[in-house]
């Protein structure tokens, strides 16, 4: 019988699963055991089930209590399984390519390098058998007995709590040792013993005391080390939290920052609310764009918009400014900033009657010097566009409560006459470098 095909195809049938698969691990039975309730388990799987009190059959349709006298080796089933060939390893999904007969399958499972092992105490999953076996003897969640169990301390507790138990129970433990040595059995024995034997008992008592004190000292050392490790971990955790907070503060800026060729499109939403707030405020209110860069290691700039105008332009014009911001690469750049910046307010209708203005830097102004603070004083065009035009129904400078403003740093120093042509190109969808090529062609043709 070939199990390679049936185990992953016909084996999906309820009949196959009920007959050949373990009720606990749901894999092919290994050393099958038959229960009085009629269900079958691998020998090792059943041992795990029996550790729970009360032990019950794990079949959802069953759930009956398992009595040890109701467990039987299923020899006929094992004989039937011996006829299976081409069995695929149950760890195939983990990458194992082994295939063989049933006898070899049982041996293979003992050494399969793709087996996953889960600690029953702490639920940690291991992919290596050796690591799992080493962990089993060290698991901090595993229940262990007090080292004075033989003298009467019957407490069981997680291994990670053993040191605290020993250190906090010194008096009780010494009393336990003393009581054990003073028990009727020991006293009656001492009355019939020779002086040499009594000396031997005293020596053994002192040896036990020394053993206990040594063990207590070792546990104190371990506990001190753990406390030191915990303190160090807490300090590192606080440092990490500080670093994370710093990164979280930087993240919005990094997400919103734009590294490009000196062009940036700013999308401003909720225009009506912003304009209403600016209109009702006693002082001019502005909104600031995310920063943008002229290159990865270029100048850092941002835009500042007064929807209801600034200073003398208030209530009559939309005011637009540019801010030079401090940047990690400022030491590598030429100062003062001397490149013209063209600003464009997009008309979102098919007229494409964009409002285009160019800001020419005054290299004597502090606005364009290397920033000493986070940002320089802004420079711009207070009377950028009349408010009647911005909100006119004849244009679509505001559409769906959104406004689009583009900034273009002119590294080519184009003459002013090209910017009307540049404005027309803004609705072409062409990349900036292609737009510049077309502007150069235009200038060449004119000459």
C-alpha positions as a LaTeX table, in Angstrom:
\begin{tabular}{lrrr}
\hline
Residue & $x$ (\AA) & $y$ (\AA) & $z$ (\AA) \\
\hline
Unk1 & 0.00 & 0.00 & 0.00 \\
Unk2 & 1.46 & 3.41 & $-0.95$ \\
Unk3 & 0.83 & 6.00 & 1.70 \\
Unk4 & 2.58 & 8.86 & $-0.15$ \\
Unk5 & $-0.45$ & 9.56 & $-2.27$ \\
Unk6 & $-3.19$ & 8.47 & 0.09 \\
Unk7 & $-1.74$ & 10.26 & 3.10 \\
Unk8 & $-2.28$ & 13.63 & 1.47 \\
Unk9 & $-5.24$ & 12.88 & $-0.77$ \\
Unk10 & $-7.54$ & 9.99 & 0.10 \\
Unk11 & $-6.40$ & 10.37 & 3.70 \\
Unk12 & $-8.59$ & 13.44 & 3.98 \\
Unk13 & $-11.48$ & 11.04 & 4.37 \\
Unk14 & $-13.05$ & 10.72 & 7.81 \\
Unk15 & $-12.62$ & 6.93 & 7.68 \\
Unk16 & $-8.83$ & 7.18 & 7.25 \\
Unk17 & $-8.44$ & 9.84 & 9.93 \\
Unk18 & $-10.47$ & 7.88 & 12.48 \\
Unk19 & $-8.54$ & 4.70 & 11.79 \\
Unk20 & $-4.91$ & 5.72 & 11.29 \\
Unk21 & $-4.39$ & 9.18 & 12.81 \\
Unk22 & $-3.63$ & 10.02 & 16.44 \\
Unk23 & $-6.46$ & 11.79 & 18.28 \\
Unk24 & $-3.92$ & 14.19 & 19.84 \\
Unk25 & $-1.29$ & 15.12 & 17.23 \\
Unk26 & $-3.44$ & 14.16 & 14.19 \\
Unk27 & $-0.46$ & 12.49 & 12.49 \\
Unk28 & 0.04 & 8.84 & 11.58 \\
Unk29 & $-0.09$ & 6.68 & 14.71 \\
Unk30 & 3.26 & 5.70 & 16.26 \\
Unk31 & 3.19 & 2.87 & 18.86 \\
Unk32 & $-0.63$ & 3.08 & 18.91 \\
Unk33 & $-2.62$ & 2.80 & 22.13 \\
Unk34 & $-6.34$ & 2.00 & 22.16 \\
Unk35 & $-8.67$ & 3.53 & 24.76 \\
Unk36 & $-11.88$ & 2.16 & 26.19 \\
Unk37 & $-13.76$ & 5.03 & 24.52 \\
Unk38 & $-12.67$ & 3.66 & 21.12 \\
Unk39 & $-10.11$ & 6.31 & 20.16 \\
Unk40 & $-6.41$ & 5.85 & 19.46 \\
Unk41 & $-3.26$ & 7.76 & 20.43 \\
Unk42 & 0.46 & 7.60 & 19.84 \\
Unk43 & 2.19 & 6.28 & 22.96 \\
Unk44 & 4.07 & 9.56 & 23.58 \\
Unk45 & 0.99 & 11.68 & 22.86 \\
Unk46 & $-1.04$ & 9.70 & 25.37 \\
Unk47 & 1.63 & 10.32 & 28.02 \\
Unk48 & 1.14 & 14.05 & 27.51 \\
Unk49 & $-2.64$ & 13.72 & 27.80 \\
Unk50 & $-2.33$ & 11.69 & 31.02 \\
Unk51 & $-0.36$ & 14.52 & 32.67 \\
Unk52 & $-3.54$ & 16.61 & 32.81 \\
Unk53 & $-5.83$ & 15.93 & 35.76 \\
Unk54 & $-8.36$ & 14.59 & 35.16 \\
Unk55 & $-7.13$ & 13.15 & 31.87 \\
Unk56 & $-9.81$ & 13.23 & 29.20 \\
Unk57 & $-9.99$ & 12.08 & 25.58 \\
Unk58 & $-9.10$ & 15.04 & 23.36 \\
Unk59 & $-11.65$ & 14.18 & 20.69 \\
Unk60 & $-14.20$ & 17.01 & 20.78 \\
Unk61 & $-16.99$ & 14.52 & 20.25 \\
Unk62 & $-15.80$ & 12.41 & 23.20 \\
Unk63 & $-14.16$ & 14.06 & 26.21 \\
Unk64 & $-14.48$ & 10.94 & 28.37 \\
Unk65 & $-12.21$ & 10.44 & 31.36 \\
Unk66 & $-9.24$ & 8.18 & 30.61 \\
Unk67 & $-8.63$ & 5.41 & 33.13 \\
Unk68 & $-5.20$ & 3.73 & 33.07 \\
Unk69 & $-6.84$ & 0.32 & 33.20 \\
Unk70 & $-8.69$ & 1.21 & 30.00 \\
Unk71 & $-5.53$ & 1.67 & 27.89 \\
Unk72 & $-4.36$ & $-1.15$ & 25.62 \\
Unk73 & $-1.51$ & $-1.57$ & 23.13 \\
Unk74 & $-3.10$ & $-1.86$ & 19.67 \\
Unk75 & $-0.98$ & $-4.66$ & 18.20 \\
Unk76 & $-3.36$ & $-5.38$ & 15.26 \\
Unk77 & $-3.22$ & $-1.72$ & 14.22 \\
Unk78 & 0.59 & $-1.68$ & 14.42 \\
Unk79 & 0.72 & $-4.79$ & 12.23 \\
Unk80 & $-1.55$ & $-3.05$ & 9.75 \\
Unk81 & 0.64 & 0.05 & 9.74 \\
Unk82 & 3.72 & $-2.08$ & 9.03 \\
Unk83 & 2.35 & $-2.61$ & 5.52 \\
Unk84 & 2.48 & 1.13 & 4.74 \\
Unk85 & 5.28 & 2.22 & 2.38 \\
Unk86 & 6.43 & 5.55 & 0.93 \\
Unk87 & 5.26 & 7.41 & 4.02 \\
Unk88 & 6.13 & 11.10 & 3.88 \\
Unk89 & 7.57 & 12.66 & 7.04 \\
Unk90 & 5.03 & 14.60 & 9.08 \\
Unk91 & 7.53 & 17.48 & 9.06 \\
Unk92 & 7.29 & 17.85 & 5.29 \\
Unk93 & 5.81 & 21.35 & 5.70 \\
Unk94 & 8.95 & 22.30 & 7.67 \\
Unk95 & 11.20 & 21.22 & 4.81 \\
Unk96 & 11.82 & 17.51 & 5.46 \\
Unk97 & 11.99 & 15.40 & 2.28 \\
Unk98 & 12.29 & 11.99 & 3.97 \\
Unk99 & 10.16 & 9.08 & 2.67 \\
Unk100 & 10.07 & 5.42 & 3.70 \\
Unk101 & 8.16 & 2.52 & 5.27 \\
Unk102 & 6.51 & 2.50 & 8.68 \\
Unk103 & 9.35 & 0.90 & 10.65 \\
Unk104 & 11.84 & 3.38 & 9.20 \\
Unk105 & 9.34 & 6.18 & 9.80 \\
Unk106 & 9.30 & 5.53 & 13.56 \\
Unk107 & 13.11 & 5.56 & 13.67 \\
Unk108 & 13.28 & 8.69 & 11.50 \\
Unk109 & 11.06 & 10.67 & 13.87 \\
Unk110 & 13.65 & 10.19 & 16.63 \\
Unk111 & 16.30 & 12.04 & 14.60 \\
Unk112 & 14.35 & 14.27 & 12.18 \\
Unk113 & 16.12 & 17.63 & 12.02 \\
Unk114 & 12.91 & 19.38 & 10.95 \\
Unk115 & 10.87 & 18.38 & 14.00 \\
Unk116 & 9.37 & 21.23 & 16.01 \\
Unk117 & 9.54 & 20.83 & 19.79 \\
Unk118 & 7.40 & 22.82 & 22.19 \\
Unk119 & 8.26 & 23.10 & 25.85 \\
Unk120 & 5.24 & 22.02 & 27.91 \\
Unk121 & 6.15 & 24.44 & 30.69 \\
Unk122 & 6.78 & 27.72 & 28.85 \\
Unk123 & 5.42 & 26.91 & 25.34 \\
Unk124 & 8.69 & 27.96 & 23.67 \\
Unk125 & 9.10 & 26.28 & 20.26 \\
Unk126 & 12.48 & 24.86 & 19.23 \\
Unk127 & 13.61 & 23.73 & 15.79 \\
Unk128 & 16.58 & 21.72 & 17.07 \\
Unk129 & 16.23 & 18.64 & 19.25 \\
Unk130 & 19.48 & 19.34 & 21.14 \\
Unk131 & 18.39 & 22.88 & 22.03 \\
Unk132 & 15.04 & 21.52 & 23.24 \\
Unk133 & 16.71 & 18.85 & 25.39 \\
Unk134 & 19.08 & 21.41 & 26.90 \\
Unk135 & 16.19 & 23.77 & 27.58 \\
Unk136 & 14.16 & 21.03 & 29.27 \\
Unk137 & 16.71 & 20.82 & 32.10 \\
Unk138 & 16.92 & 24.60 & 32.45 \\
Unk139 & 13.40 & 25.86 & 31.72 \\
Unk140 & 12.60 & 28.60 & 34.26 \\
Unk141 & 8.91 & 27.64 & 34.22 \\
Unk142 & 9.48 & 23.92 & 34.96 \\
Unk143 & 8.32 & 22.71 & 38.37 \\
Unk144 & 11.18 & 21.59 & 40.63 \\
Unk145 & 11.38 & 20.35 & 44.22 \\
Unk146 & 13.14 & 22.14 & 47.03 \\
Unk147 & 16.71 & 20.76 & 47.52 \\
Unk148 & 15.67 & 19.86 & 51.07 \\
Unk149 & 12.87 & 17.67 & 49.82 \\
Unk150 & 14.48 & 14.61 & 51.43 \\
Unk151 & 14.29 & 16.33 & 54.81 \\
Unk152 & 10.64 & 17.29 & 54.56 \\
Unk153 & 10.29 & 20.50 & 52.53 \\
Unk154 & 7.76 & 19.22 & 50.01 \\
Unk155 & 7.11 & 22.45 & 48.15 \\
Unk156 & 7.25 & 22.42 & 44.35 \\
Unk157 & 7.63 & 25.65 & 42.43 \\
Unk158 & 8.87 & 27.01 & 39.07 \\
Unk159 & 12.66 & 26.84 & 38.74 \\
Unk160 & 12.82 & 30.63 & 38.35 \\
Unk161 & 11.40 & 31.02 & 41.89 \\
Unk162 & 13.70 & 28.46 & 43.56 \\
Unk163 & 16.41 & 30.95 & 44.56 \\
Unk164 & 13.90 & 33.26 & 46.25 \\
Unk165 & 12.38 & 30.29 & 48.08 \\
Unk166 & 15.75 & 29.15 & 49.45 \\
Unk167 & 16.76 & 32.66 & 50.51 \\
Unk168 & 13.44 & 33.50 & 52.12 \\
Unk169 & 13.06 & 30.17 & 53.96 \\
Unk170 & 16.44 & 29.89 & 55.71 \\
Unk171 & 15.00 & 29.61 & 59.21 \\
Unk172 & 12.33 & 27.11 & 58.19 \\
Unk173 & 14.88 & 24.98 & 56.35 \\
Unk174 & 17.23 & 24.84 & 59.34 \\
Unk175 & 14.28 & 23.85 & 61.51 \\
Unk176 & 13.40 & 21.11 & 59.01 \\
Unk177 & 16.96 & 19.75 & 59.15 \\
Unk178 & 17.03 & 19.92 & 62.95 \\
Unk179 & 13.63 & 18.22 & 63.20 \\
Unk180 & 14.72 & 15.50 & 60.83 \\
Unk181 & 17.85 & 14.79 & 62.86 \\
Unk182 & 15.89 & 14.93 & 66.13 \\
Unk183 & 13.13 & 12.62 & 64.94 \\
Unk184 & 12.24 & 9.58 & 67.12 \\
Unk185 & 13.90 & 7.32 & 64.62 \\
Unk186 & 17.17 & 9.25 & 64.86 \\
Unk187 & 16.94 & 9.64 & 68.69 \\
Unk188 & 16.21 & 5.93 & 69.27 \\
Unk189 & 19.06 & 5.10 & 67.01 \\
Unk190 & 21.40 & 7.47 & 68.86 \\
Unk191 & 20.64 & 5.80 & 72.23 \\
Unk192 & 21.93 & 2.52 & 70.89 \\
Unk193 & 24.93 & 3.84 & 69.03 \\
Unk194 & 28.54 & 3.97 & 70.04 \\
Unk195 & 30.40 & 7.27 & 70.55 \\
Unk196 & 32.13 & 6.73 & 67.22 \\
Unk197 & 28.78 & 6.40 & 65.46 \\
Unk198 & 27.48 & 9.50 & 67.25 \\
Unk199 & 30.50 & 11.43 & 66.05 \\
Unk200 & 29.72 & 10.22 & 62.56 \\
Unk201 & 26.13 & 11.49 & 62.87 \\
Unk202 & 27.36 & 14.86 & 64.14 \\
Unk203 & 29.79 & 15.04 & 61.27 \\
Unk204 & 26.99 & 14.27 & 58.83 \\
Unk205 & 24.82 & 16.96 & 60.43 \\
Unk206 & 27.56 & 19.57 & 60.05 \\
Unk207 & 28.16 & 18.42 & 56.49 \\
Unk208 & 24.47 & 18.96 & 55.72 \\
Unk209 & 24.57 & 22.42 & 57.30 \\
Unk210 & 27.62 & 23.31 & 55.22 \\
Unk211 & 25.95 & 21.92 & 52.11 \\
Unk212 & 22.88 & 24.01 & 52.77 \\
Unk213 & 24.87 & 27.18 & 53.45 \\
Unk214 & 26.91 & 26.62 & 50.31 \\
Unk215 & 23.72 & 26.08 & 48.29 \\
Unk216 & 22.19 & 29.18 & 49.84 \\
Unk217 & 25.29 & 31.22 & 48.94 \\
Unk218 & 25.17 & 29.94 & 45.37 \\
Unk219 & 21.51 & 30.88 & 45.09 \\
Unk220 & 22.28 & 34.32 & 46.52 \\
Unk221 & 24.97 & 34.78 & 43.87 \\
Unk222 & 22.55 & 33.69 & 41.15 \\
Unk223 & 19.84 & 35.98 & 42.49 \\
Unk224 & 22.26 & 38.93 & 42.69 \\
Unk225 & 23.34 & 38.31 & 39.11 \\
Unk226 & 19.72 & 38.12 & 37.97 \\
Unk227 & 18.91 & 41.36 & 39.78 \\
Unk228 & 21.93 & 43.01 & 38.16 \\
Unk229 & 20.89 & 41.70 & 34.75 \\
Unk230 & 17.35 & 42.93 & 35.30 \\
Unk231 & 18.63 & 46.38 & 36.34 \\
Unk232 & 20.86 & 46.53 & 33.28 \\
Unk233 & 17.97 & 45.41 & 31.09 \\
Unk234 & 15.72 & 48.09 & 32.59 \\
Unk235 & 18.35 & 50.76 & 31.91 \\
Unk236 & 18.77 & 49.51 & 28.34 \\
Unk237 & 15.00 & 49.42 & 28.00 \\
Unk238 & 14.75 & 53.06 & 29.07 \\
Unk239 & 17.51 & 54.00 & 26.64 \\
Unk240 & 15.75 & 52.09 & 23.88 \\
Unk241 & 12.48 & 53.81 & 24.74 \\
Unk242 & 14.24 & 57.16 & 24.47 \\
Unk243 & 15.69 & 56.23 & 21.09 \\
Unk244 & 12.30 & 54.96 & 19.93 \\
Unk245 & 10.61 & 58.19 & 21.05 \\
Unk246 & 13.23 & 60.21 & 19.16 \\
Unk247 & 12.73 & 58.10 & 16.03 \\
Unk248 & 8.95 & 58.33 & 16.37 \\
Unk249 & 9.24 & 62.12 & 16.50 \\
Unk250 & 11.41 & 62.09 & 13.38 \\
Unk251 & 9.24 & 59.57 & 11.52 \\
Unk252 & 6.40 & 61.93 & 10.47 \\
Unk253 & 8.97 & 64.36 & 9.09 \\
Unk254 & 10.85 & 61.59 & 7.30 \\
Unk255 & 7.61 & 60.19 & 5.87 \\
Unk256 & 6.46 & 63.57 & 4.66 \\
Unk257 & 9.86 & 64.78 & 3.44 \\
Unk258 & 10.40 & 64.75 & $-0.28$ \\
Unk259 & 13.73 & 64.17 & $-1.98$ \\
Unk260 & 13.54 & 65.26 & $-5.59$ \\
Unk261 & 14.98 & 67.52 & $-8.28$ \\
Unk262 & 13.88 & 70.79 & $-6.71$ \\
Unk263 & 10.18 & 70.48 & $-7.52$ \\
Unk264 & 7.49 & 69.82 & $-4.96$ \\
Unk265 & 3.69 & 69.65 & $-5.13$ \\
Unk266 & 1.91 & 70.52 & $-1.90$ \\
Unk267 & $-1.64$ & 69.23 & $-1.45$ \\
Unk268 & $-3.61$ & 71.28 & 1.08 \\
Unk269 & $-6.87$ & 69.72 & 2.29 \\
Unk270 & $-9.81$ & 71.07 & 4.33 \\
Unk271 & $-9.46$ & 74.46 & 2.66 \\
Unk272 & $-12.86$ & 75.75 & 3.78 \\
Unk273 & $-12.14$ & 75.06 & 7.47 \\
Unk274 & $-8.65$ & 76.52 & 7.21 \\
Unk275 & $-9.93$ & 79.63 & 5.48 \\
Unk276 & $-12.74$ & 80.08 & 8.02 \\
Unk277 & $-10.27$ & 79.82 & 10.93 \\
Unk278 & $-7.94$ & 82.32 & 9.27 \\
Unk279 & $-10.84$ & 84.69 & 8.59 \\
Unk280 & $-12.08$ & 84.60 & 12.19 \\
Unk281 & $-8.68$ & 84.82 & 13.87 \\
Unk282 & $-7.53$ & 88.22 & 15.21 \\
Unk283 & $-4.00$ & 87.39 & 14.04 \\
Unk284 & $-2.88$ & 86.09 & 10.62 \\
Unk285 & $-2.88$ & 82.28 & 10.55 \\
Unk286 & $-0.68$ & 80.21 & 8.26 \\
Unk287 & $-0.15$ & 76.55 & 7.37 \\
Unk288 & 3.28 & 75.07 & 6.66 \\
Unk289 & 4.07 & 72.36 & 4.14 \\
Unk290 & 6.16 & 69.27 & 4.90 \\
Unk291 & 9.84 & 69.98 & 4.16 \\
Unk292 & 11.21 & 69.11 & 0.75 \\
Unk293 & 14.74 & 68.80 & $-0.57$ \\
Unk294 & 16.36 & 69.83 & $-3.83$ \\
Unk295 & 18.41 & 66.58 & $-3.72$ \\
Unk296 & 19.32 & 63.87 & $-1.23$ \\
Unk297 & 22.09 & 66.15 & 0.04 \\
Unk298 & 20.59 & 69.41 & $-1.20$ \\
Unk299 & 18.83 & 72.43 & 0.24 \\
Unk300 & 15.91 & 71.93 & 2.62 \\
Unk301 & 12.86 & 74.16 & 2.12 \\
Unk302 & 9.21 & 74.44 & 3.06 \\
Unk303 & 6.24 & 76.56 & 1.99 \\
Unk304 & 4.11 & 78.81 & 4.18 \\
Unk305 & 0.57 & 79.71 & 3.12 \\
Unk306 & $-1.69$ & 82.46 & 4.51 \\
Unk307 & $-5.11$ & 81.59 & 3.10 \\
Unk308 & $-6.59$ & 84.92 & 4.21 \\
Unk309 & $-3.48$ & 86.93 & 3.46 \\
Unk310 & $-0.67$ & 88.29 & 5.59 \\
Unk311 & $-0.22$ & 91.80 & 7.00 \\
Unk312 & $-1.38$ & 94.44 & 4.49 \\
Unk313 & $-2.65$ & 91.73 & 2.14 \\
Unk314 & $-5.05$ & 90.35 & 4.73 \\
Unk315 & $-8.65$ & 89.77 & 3.59 \\
Unk316 & $-7.68$ & 90.58 & 0.00 \\
Unk317 & $-4.90$ & 88.25 & $-1.16$ \\
Unk318 & $-3.62$ & 84.75 & $-0.66$ \\
Unk319 & 0.00 & 85.09 & 0.61 \\
Unk320 & 2.66 & 82.48 & $-0.18$ \\
Unk321 & 6.17 & 82.27 & 1.26 \\
Unk322 & 9.27 & 80.05 & 1.06 \\
Unk323 & 11.38 & 79.13 & 4.09 \\
Unk324 & 15.00 & 77.95 & 3.97 \\
Unk325 & 15.43 & 75.36 & 6.73 \\
Unk326 & 18.49 & 74.08 & 8.53 \\
Unk327 & 19.79 & 70.80 & 7.14 \\
Unk328 & 22.54 & 68.29 & 7.95 \\
Unk329 & 24.14 & 68.98 & 4.56 \\
Unk330 & 24.27 & 72.79 & 4.82 \\
Unk331 & 28.06 & 72.74 & 5.27 \\
Unk332 & 28.40 & 71.22 & 1.78 \\
Unk333 & 26.22 & 73.78 & 0.00 \\
Unk334 & 26.82 & 77.20 & $-1.53$ \\
Unk335 & 25.50 & 80.18 & 0.45 \\
Unk336 & 23.59 & 82.41 & 0.18 \\
Unk337 & 20.80 & 80.53 & $-1.56$ \\
Unk338 & 20.63 & 82.23 & $-4.97$ \\
Unk339 & 18.24 & 80.21 & $-7.12$ \\
Unk340 & 14.88 & 81.61 & $-8.27$ \\
Unk341 & 11.85 & 79.69 & $-7.01$ \\
Unk342 & 8.76 & 79.56 & $-9.19$ \\
Unk343 & 5.47 & 79.05 & $-7.35$ \\
Unk344 & 2.34 & 77.78 & $-9.06$ \\
Unk345 & $-1.26$ & 77.67 & $-7.79$ \\
Unk346 & $-3.03$ & 75.07 & $-9.93$ \\
Unk347 & $-6.35$ & 75.71 & $-11.63$ \\
Unk348 & $-7.92$ & 72.23 & $-11.43$ \\
Unk349 & $-10.38$ & 72.94 & $-14.24$ \\
Unk350 & $-9.64$ & 72.17 & $-17.88$ \\
Unk351 & $-8.83$ & 75.85 & $-18.41$ \\
Unk352 & $-5.52$ & 75.26 & $-16.59$ \\
Unk353 & $-5.35$ & 78.96 & $-15.81$ \\
Unk354 & $-2.59$ & 78.44 & $-13.27$ \\
Unk355 & $-1.29$ & 81.34 & $-11.20$ \\
Unk356 & 2.50 & 81.47 & $-11.59$ \\
Unk357 & 4.86 & 83.81 & $-9.72$ \\
Unk358 & 8.65 & 83.69 & $-9.36$ \\
Unk359 & 10.49 & 84.57 & $-6.18$ \\
Unk360 & 13.99 & 85.90 & $-6.90$ \\
Unk361 & 16.26 & 85.66 & $-3.84$ \\
Unk362 & 17.79 & 88.79 & $-2.39$ \\
Unk363 & 21.21 & 87.39 & $-1.56$ \\
Unk364 & 21.78 & 90.19 & 0.97 \\
Unk365 & 18.69 & 89.19 & 2.94 \\
Unk366 & 18.99 & 86.97 & 6.01 \\
Unk367 & 16.18 & 84.89 & 4.55 \\
Unk368 & 18.61 & 83.26 & 2.10 \\
Unk369 & 21.74 & 82.89 & 4.26 \\
Unk370 & 22.83 & 79.62 & 5.81 \\
Unk371 & 20.33 & 78.93 & 8.62 \\
Unk372 & 21.64 & 79.29 & 12.15 \\
Unk373 & 18.35 & 78.27 & 13.73 \\
Unk374 & 15.90 & 75.58 & 12.66 \\
Unk375 & 14.52 & 77.87 & 9.96 \\
Unk376 & 15.20 & 81.29 & 8.49 \\
Unk377 & 12.68 & 84.10 & 8.29 \\
Unk378 & 10.37 & 83.33 & 5.38 \\
Unk379 & 10.48 & 85.26 & 2.11 \\
Unk380 & 7.75 & 85.32 & $-0.47$ \\
Unk381 & 4.91 & 87.03 & $-2.27$ \\
Unk382 & 2.29 & 88.58 & 0.05 \\
Unk383 & $-0.05$ & 89.43 & $-2.87$ \\
Unk384 & 0.24 & 86.07 & $-4.60$ \\
Unk385 & $-3.36$ & 85.79 & $-5.82$ \\
Unk386 & $-6.53$ & 87.84 & $-5.12$ \\
Unk387 & $-8.95$ & 86.02 & $-2.84$ \\
Unk388 & $-11.90$ & 86.77 & $-5.14$ \\
Unk389 & $-10.08$ & 84.81 & $-7.83$ \\
Unk390 & $-9.03$ & 81.96 & $-5.52$ \\
Unk391 & $-12.63$ & 81.24 & $-4.56$ \\
Unk392 & $-14.31$ & 82.29 & $-7.82$ \\
Unk393 & $-16.62$ & 79.77 & $-9.48$ \\
Unk394 & $-15.01$ & 80.69 & $-12.79$ \\
Unk395 & $-11.87$ & 78.84 & $-11.69$ \\
Unk396 & $-11.08$ & 75.68 & $-9.78$ \\
Unk397 & $-8.20$ & 76.71 & $-7.57$ \\
Unk398 & $-10.15$ & 74.99 & $-4.81$ \\
Unk399 & $-11.89$ & 71.77 & $-5.76$ \\
Unk400 & $-13.22$ & 69.03 & $-3.49$ \\
Unk401 & $-11.93$ & 71.19 & $-0.63$ \\
Unk402 & $-8.34$ & 70.77 & $-1.90$ \\
Unk403 & $-5.70$ & 73.14 & $-3.24$ \\
Unk404 & $-2.50$ & 72.25 & $-5.12$ \\
Unk405 & 0.61 & 74.43 & $-4.99$ \\
Unk406 & 3.85 & 73.61 & $-6.77$ \\
Unk407 & 7.32 & 74.95 & $-6.00$ \\
Unk408 & 10.12 & 74.69 & $-8.56$ \\
Unk409 & 13.70 & 75.68 & $-7.75$ \\
Unk410 & 15.18 & 77.00 & $-11.00$ \\
Unk411 & 18.73 & 75.68 & $-11.09$ \\
Unk412 & 18.81 & 76.42 & $-14.83$ \\
Unk413 & 18.13 & 80.16 & $-14.28$ \\
Unk414 & 15.58 & 80.36 & $-17.09$ \\
Unk415 & 14.51 & 83.83 & $-18.26$ \\
Unk416 & 11.16 & 85.04 & $-17.00$ \\
Unk417 & 9.50 & 84.69 & $-20.40$ \\
Unk418 & 9.60 & 80.86 & $-20.29$ \\
Unk419 & 7.40 & 80.51 & $-17.21$ \\
Unk420 & 4.15 & 81.04 & $-19.07$ \\
Unk421 & 5.14 & 78.03 & $-21.21$ \\
Unk422 & 6.21 & 76.18 & $-18.08$ \\
Unk423 & 2.74 & 76.77 & $-16.61$ \\
Unk424 & 1.15 & 75.05 & $-19.61$ \\
Unk425 & 3.46 & 72.05 & $-19.18$ \\
Unk426 & 2.27 & 71.51 & $-15.59$ \\
Unk427 & $-0.83$ & 69.68 & $-16.80$ \\
Unk428 & 1.10 & 67.47 & $-19.22$ \\
Unk429 & 2.15 & 64.87 & $-16.68$ \\
Unk430 & 5.72 & 65.06 & $-17.96$ \\
Unk431 & 8.64 & 64.56 & $-15.55$ \\
Unk432 & 10.49 & 67.72 & $-14.54$ \\
Unk433 & 13.62 & 66.92 & $-16.54$ \\
Unk434 & 11.53 & 66.48 & $-19.72$ \\
Unk435 & 9.80 & 69.81 & $-19.07$ \\
Unk436 & 13.21 & 71.48 & $-18.79$ \\
Unk437 & 14.29 & 69.93 & $-22.09$ \\
Unk438 & 11.21 & 71.38 & $-23.79$ \\
Unk439 & 11.87 & 74.81 & $-22.29$ \\
Unk440 & 15.45 & 74.72 & $-23.58$ \\
Unk441 & 14.17 & 73.70 & $-27.02$ \\
Unk442 & 11.77 & 76.64 & $-26.92$ \\
Unk443 & 14.59 & 79.04 & $-26.10$ \\
Unk444 & 16.81 & 77.54 & $-28.81$ \\
Unk445 & 14.09 & 77.92 & $-31.45$ \\
Unk446 & 13.61 & 81.57 & $-30.53$ \\
Unk447 & 17.27 & 82.22 & $-31.15$ \\
\hline
\end{tabular}
